[in-house]
């Protein structure tokens, strides 16, 4: 964390981070001011409705690493949106 704070001190432009963030870590980064935006890659693959899930506190589906970069017909387009019970 010290490194990211040091980057913020040295650079006043827009800072975008990504990689292994969840909603809580992203919110913390934004609130503490060392990030201006957090990118979500893999979570979007398995959660096509990711913004809604984060907004409502719905659980996230884990992606299947076996279908990330090609393969058969399973993967990117067959993850469903969350339906509350």
Secondary structure by P-SEA (a helix, b strand, c coil): caaaaaaaaacccbbbbbccccaaaaaaaaaaccccbbbbcaaaaaccaaaaaaaaccbbbbbcccccccccccccccccccccc
